[in-house]
Amino acid sequence: MQTQDSTDYSLEVFAANFNNWTGDNYGYYPSLQIISTWYNKNNTTFGAFGCFNFTGSDLLGSGLYSNGVDVFFSKAFSKKLLFIFDAYTYINKRDTLTDYFGYNSSIYNLFSTRLRYDFNKYFDVIGGYSIMNNADSLLQSVSIELDFNITDRIILMASYSSGANVLDFNQGYFNSGLGVILNIKKIDISIMYNPWLNPLPPSAYGIKFYSPVLLSISTDLAKHFKKNKIKKEIK
């Protein structure tokens, strides 16, 4: 992570079978996601994230989707330490959360704080605390992610999270995975092996809505816009 010396922006577009922000697993169905980030001169960033996922039909033939919108803020205290705050609103018609945690509502809010520390140019760690609420539930969780930057184009990842329903501590879960991010000519390919999930998805959704492999392909459209703008200015 480098501190920011001037105003800049990014506009990343993702195609993925999971939600890059919440980690929700969409099985073998794709989603379209967009992250817009603005960087300013005092090492502060603001941004917004949106996700649309259409998963075809459930066992009863109903249309299914899960959409969400997030706004986030981050502050770099130094070249090594970064603070991130997120506020996420999620609309989930599929409502597998009812099976996961006993939720009756298909809309919930997620708030999280994270600290990222870069030990050196190769290794960084991200620790987080999240709290999610809706009409009748309150879920809190902690997470940790380790990133090993082999090169500017290859990053290895390991993650773990654990949580429980504050209103019913019998409802808990953990999740962990190993992955890699590859950068190939302005295209980022993220592959996460995510088999260690407890509890496993309910049998009604186990095959259809859960995949042990999470795949994301993305590019920063802003880089393409800037490149074309520079070419026009040169001409």
C-alpha positions in Angstrom: 0.0 0.0 0.0 1.4 3.4 -1.0 0.3 6.8 0.3 -1.5 8.9 -2.2 0.1 12.2 -3.4 -2.6 13.4 -5.7 -6.3 13.1 -6.5 -7.1 10.0 -8.5 -9.9 7.5 -9.1 -10.6 3.9 -10.2 -13.6 2.1 -11.6 -13.3 -1.7 -11.3 -15.7 -4.1 -12.9 -16.0 -7.7 -11.7 -17.6 -10.9 -13.0 -17.6 -13.4 -10.1 -19.5 -16.3 -8.5 -19.3 -14.6 -5.1 -19.7 -11.2 -3.5 -16.3 -9.5 -3.3 -17.5 -7.4 -0.3 -19.5 -9.8 1.8 -18.1 -13.1 0.6 -21.6 -14.5 -0.2 -21.2 -17.7 -2.3 -23.3 -17.7 -5.5 -22.4 -21.3 -6.4 -22.1 -21.7 -10.2 -24.0 -18.5 -11.0 -22.3 -15.3 -12.0 -22.7 -11.7 -10.7 -21.7 -8.3 -12.0 -20.0 -6.0 -9.5 -18.6 -2.4 -9.7 -16.3 -0.6 -7.3 -15.6 3.1 -7.7 -12.9 4.6 -5.5 -11.7 8.2 -5.2 -8.3 9.0 -3.7 -7.3 12.5 -2.5 -4.2 14.2 -1.4 -4.4 13.5 2.3 -4.2 9.7 1.9 -8.0 9.3 2.3 -10.2 7.3 0.0 -14.0 7.2 -0.5 -15.9 4.8 -2.6 -19.0 2.9 -3.5 -19.6 -0.8 -4.4 -22.6 -2.4 -6.1 -23.4 -6.0 -6.8 -26.2 -7.6 -8.9 -26.6 -11.4 -9.0 -29.4 -13.3 -10.8 -29.4 -17.0 -10.0 -32.2 -18.4 -12.2 -34.9 -20.3 -10.3 -35.1 -22.1 -7.1 -36.8 -25.5 -6.5 -40.2 -23.8 -6.7 -39.4 -21.9 -9.9 -39.2 -18.5 -8.3 -36.8 -15.9 -9.6 -33.8 -15.4 -7.3 -31.3 -12.6 -6.9 -29.1 -11.0 -4.3 -28.1 -7.4 -4.7 -26.2 -5.0 -2.5 -24.8 -1.5 -2.3 -21.9 -0.4 -0.1 -20.1 2.9 0.7 -16.7 2.8 2.2 -14.0 5.1 3.7 -10.3 4.5 4.3 -7.5 6.5 5.8 -3.8 5.8 5.5 -2.1 6.7 8.8 1.3 5.9 7.3 2.9 4.0 4.5 2.2 0.8 6.5 -1.1 1.3 8.3 -4.5 1.7 6.7 -8.0 2.0 8.3 -11.2 1.0 6.4 -14.8 1.5 7.4 -17.7 0.0 5.4 -21.5 0.3 5.5 -23.4 -2.2 3.3 -27.1 -2.7 2.6 -28.0 -6.1 1.2 -31.3 -7.2 -0.5 -31.5 -11.0 -0.7 -34.6 -12.5 -2.3 -33.0 -15.9 -2.2 -32.9 -15.6 1.6 -30.6 -18.5 2.4 -29.8 -16.5 5.5 -33.1 -17.9 6.9 -31.5 -21.3 6.7 -28.1 -20.1 7.9 -29.0 -18.0 10.9 -32.7 -18.0 11.3 -33.2 -14.7 9.6 -36.8 -13.8 8.6 -35.9 -10.6 6.8 -34.5 -10.4 3.3 -32.8 -7.0 3.9 -29.9 -6.5 6.2 -27.2 -4.0 7.0 -23.6 -4.8 7.4 -21.0 -2.5 9.1 -17.3 -3.4 9.3 -14.0 -1.9 10.3 -10.7 -3.2 9.1 -7.0 -2.4 9.7 -4.4 -3.3 7.2 -0.7 -3.4 8.1 2.1 -3.7 5.5 5.1 -5.3 7.1 7.1 -4.9 3.9 6.6 -5.0 0.1 5.9 -8.7 0.2 3.7 -9.3 3.2 0.6 -7.6 4.7 -2.2 -8.6 7.1 -5.8 -7.4 7.3 -7.8 -7.8 10.5 -11.5 -7.0 10.7 -14.6 -6.8 12.9 -18.1 -6.8 11.4 -21.6 -6.5 12.7 -24.7 -7.4 10.6 -28.3 -6.7 11.6 -31.8 -7.0 10.3 -35.3 -7.2 11.8 -34.7 -10.0 14.3 -31.0 -10.9 14.3 -27.6 -9.4 15.1 -24.5 -11.2 13.8 -21.0 -10.2 14.7 -17.8 -11.7 13.3 -14.0 -11.3 13.3 -11.7 -12.0 10.3 -8.1 -12.1 9.3 -6.5 -12.2 5.9 -2.8 -12.7 5.1 -1.4 -11.5 1.7 2.0 -12.5 0.3 3.0 -10.4 -2.7 5.3 -12.7 -4.7 5.5 -10.1 -7.5 3.4 -7.1 -8.6 1.4 -9.6 -10.7 1.1 -12.5 -8.3 -0.4 -12.4 -4.8 -1.1 -15.4 -2.5 -3.9 -15.2 0.1 -5.1 -17.0 3.2 -8.3 -16.0 5.1 -10.3 -17.0 8.2 -13.5 -15.6 9.7 -15.6 -16.7 12.6 -18.9 -15.3 13.9 -22.0 -15.8 16.1 -25.5 -14.4 16.4 -25.5 -12.1 19.4 -29.2 -12.9 20.1 -28.6 -16.7 19.9 -25.0 -17.9 20.5 -26.0 -21.4 19.3 -26.0 -20.0 15.8 -22.4 -19.6 14.7 -20.1 -20.3 11.8 -16.5 -20.2 10.6 -15.1 -19.8 7.1 -11.6 -20.1 5.7 -9.8 -20.4 2.3 -6.6 -20.2 0.3 -6.3 -18.2 -2.9 -4.2 -16.4 -5.5 -4.6 -13.2 -7.5 -3.0 -13.0 -11.0 -2.6 -9.8 -13.0 -2.4 -10.4 -16.8 -2.4 -7.3 -19.0 -4.7 -5.1 -16.8 -7.0 -8.1 -16.1 -7.0 -9.4 -12.5 -8.0 -13.0 -12.0 -8.8 -14.1 -8.4 -9.1 -17.8 -7.5 -10.1 -18.8 -3.9 -10.4 -22.3 -2.7 -13.1 -22.2 0.0 -14.1 -25.7 1.2 -13.9 -25.1 4.9 -17.3 -23.6 5.7 -19.3 -24.5 8.9 -22.2 -24.9 8.9 -22.4 -26.2 5.3 -25.2 -24.8 3.2 -28.6 -26.5 3.7 -29.3 -29.5 1.4 -31.8 -27.5 -0.6 -29.1 -25.1 -1.6 -26.0 -27.2 -1.1 -25.4 -28.2 -4.7 -27.1 -25.3 -6.4 -25.8 -22.3 -4.4 -22.4 -23.3 -3.1 -19.1 -23.7 -4.8 -15.8 -24.5 -3.1 -14.0 -22.5 -5.8 -14.6 -18.7 -5.9 -13.6 -17.1 -9.2 -13.4 -13.4 -10.0 -12.3 -11.6 -13.2 -11.9 -7.9 -13.1 -10.4 -4.8 -14.8 -10.1 -1.2 -13.9 -12.0 0.8 -16.6 -10.5 4.0 -15.3 -7.0 2.9 -16.5 -8.4 2.3 -20.0 -10.1 5.8 -20.0 -6.9 7.5 -18.8 -4.8 5.7 -21.4 -7.1 6.8 -24.2 -7.1 10.3 -22.9 -3.3 10.5 -22.9 -3.2 9.2 -26.4 -5.6 11.9 -27.6 -3.6 14.6 -25.8 -0.4 13.4 -27.4 -2.0 13.5 -30.9 
